[in-house]
Amino acid sequence: MNGRWELLRWNYPTDANGKVQLRKVPHGDNGQPIIIEFSNEKKMVSGYAGCNRFFGTITTDAKNAIEIGKLGSTKMMCAESYRMDLERDFLNQLTDYRSIQLKDDQMLLVGRTGDVLVFGRRGPP
């Protein structure tokens, strides 16, 4: 799980017809994408949520499943309100998810709401 991950796609739960709807994922005010970084050695998670930086702790269980602890973040305002909404929803997904799965070079964060956030590996900053 170690490493930096960039949010590539956000799928809402399927609708009544089984169709998947995508959520628009804009980049930050300065063009920076949403990033999440895990450090198993430091037992930390951190990143950029669209407007603000966030940070928190992680623990792993006997099966190596990751649990994200309470998150903190900076408190800057976004230029546009929809970015604040996206950031709030993203941070909520991080604190109330069902599972985190690795598949090839992608990480899937599956929310309790049925949302699926798809991340791709990102090189060093």
C-alpha positions as CSV (number, residue, x, y, z in Angstrom):
1,M,0.0,0.0,0.0
2,N,3.0,2.3,0.5
3,G,3.3,5.1,-2.0
4,R,1.5,8.0,-3.7
5,W,-1.8,7.6,-5.4
6,E,-3.7,10.0,-7.7
7,L,-7.5,10.0,-7.9
8,L,-8.3,9.1,-11.5
9,R,-12.0,8.4,-11.5
10,W,-15.0,8.5,-9.1
11,N,-17.8,6.1,-9.8
12,Y,-21.2,6.7,-8.1
13,P,-23.2,3.6,-7.3
14,T,-25.1,2.1,-10.2
15,D,-28.6,3.6,-10.8
16,A,-31.9,1.6,-11.1
17,N,-31.0,0.6,-14.6
18,G,-27.5,-0.7,-13.6
19,K,-25.7,2.3,-15.3
20,V,-22.6,3.6,-13.6
21,Q,-22.4,7.4,-13.3
22,L,-19.1,9.2,-13.0
23,R,-18.5,12.1,-10.7
24,K,-16.5,15.0,-12.2
25,V,-13.1,15.1,-10.6
26,P,-11.5,18.5,-11.1
27,H,-7.9,19.3,-10.3
28,G,-7.0,21.7,-7.5
29,D,-6.8,25.5,-7.9
30,N,-3.2,25.2,-9.1
31,G,-3.8,22.2,-11.3
32,Q,-2.7,19.7,-8.6
33,P,-4.8,16.5,-8.6
34,I,-6.3,14.8,-5.5
35,I,-3.4,12.7,-4.0
36,I,-3.3,10.2,-1.2
37,E,0.0,8.9,0.2
38,F,0.4,5.9,2.6
39,S,3.5,5.3,4.7
40,N,3.4,1.9,6.3
41,E,6.7,2.6,8.1
42,K,5.4,5.9,9.7
43,K,1.8,4.5,10.0
44,M,0.6,7.7,8.4
45,V,-1.7,8.7,5.5
46,S,-1.5,12.2,4.0
47,G,-2.3,14.0,0.8
48,Y,-4.0,16.8,-1.0
49,A,-7.9,16.8,-1.1
50,G,-8.4,19.4,-3.8
51,C,-8.0,22.6,-1.7
52,N,-6.4,21.5,1.5
53,R,-3.8,19.0,2.7
54,F,-4.9,16.2,5.0
55,F,-3.1,13.8,7.4
56,G,-4.0,11.0,9.7
57,T,-2.8,7.6,11.1
58,I,-3.2,4.1,9.7
59,T,-3.2,0.7,11.4
60,T,-3.1,-2.7,9.9
61,D,-4.7,-5.9,11.2
62,A,-3.4,-9.5,11.1
63,K,-4.6,-9.8,7.5
64,N,-2.7,-6.6,6.5
65,A,-6.0,-4.7,5.9
66,I,-5.6,-1.0,6.4
67,E,-7.7,1.1,8.7
68,I,-7.5,4.9,8.4
69,G,-7.8,6.7,11.8
70,K,-9.1,10.2,12.4
71,L,-8.1,12.8,9.8
72,G,-7.0,16.4,10.2
73,S,-6.6,19.0,7.5
74,T,-5.7,22.5,6.8
75,K,-8.7,24.9,6.5
76,M,-8.3,27.0,3.4
77,M,-11.2,28.0,1.3
78,C,-11.5,26.7,-2.3
79,A,-11.9,29.2,-5.2
80,E,-15.1,27.4,-6.3
81,S,-17.8,25.9,-4.0
82,Y,-18.0,22.7,-6.0
83,R,-14.4,22.0,-5.1
84,M,-15.2,22.4,-1.4
85,D,-18.1,19.9,-1.9
86,L,-15.8,17.5,-3.6
87,E,-13.1,17.8,-0.9
88,R,-15.7,17.3,1.9
89,D,-17.1,14.2,0.1
90,F,-13.6,12.8,-0.6
91,L,-12.6,13.2,3.1
92,N,-15.9,11.6,4.1
93,Q,-15.2,8.6,1.9
94,L,-11.7,8.2,3.5
95,T,-13.2,8.1,7.0
96,D,-16.1,5.8,6.2
97,Y,-15.1,3.3,3.6
98,R,-15.8,-0.4,3.2
99,S,-12.6,-1.6,1.7
100,I,-9.3,-0.6,0.0
101,Q,-8.2,-3.0,-2.7
102,L,-5.1,-3.2,-4.8
103,K,-5.5,-4.3,-8.4
104,D,-2.4,-4.1,-10.7
105,D,-1.3,-0.5,-10.6
106,Q,-4.6,0.8,-9.3
107,M,-6.1,1.2,-5.8
108,L,-9.8,1.0,-5.4
109,L,-11.4,2.7,-2.4
110,V,-15.0,1.3,-2.0
111,G,-17.2,3.5,0.1
112,R,-20.0,2.3,2.3
113,T,-22.3,4.3,0.0
114,G,-21.3,2.2,-3.0
115,D,-19.0,4.9,-4.5
116,V,-15.8,3.5,-6.0
117,L,-12.8,5.8,-6.1
118,V,-10.1,4.7,-8.5
119,F,-6.5,5.8,-7.9
120,G,-3.4,5.3,-10.0
121,R,0.2,5.1,-8.8
122,R,2.0,8.4,-8.9
123,G,5.7,9.0,-8.8
124,P,7.6,11.1,-6.3
125,P,6.6,14.7,-5.9
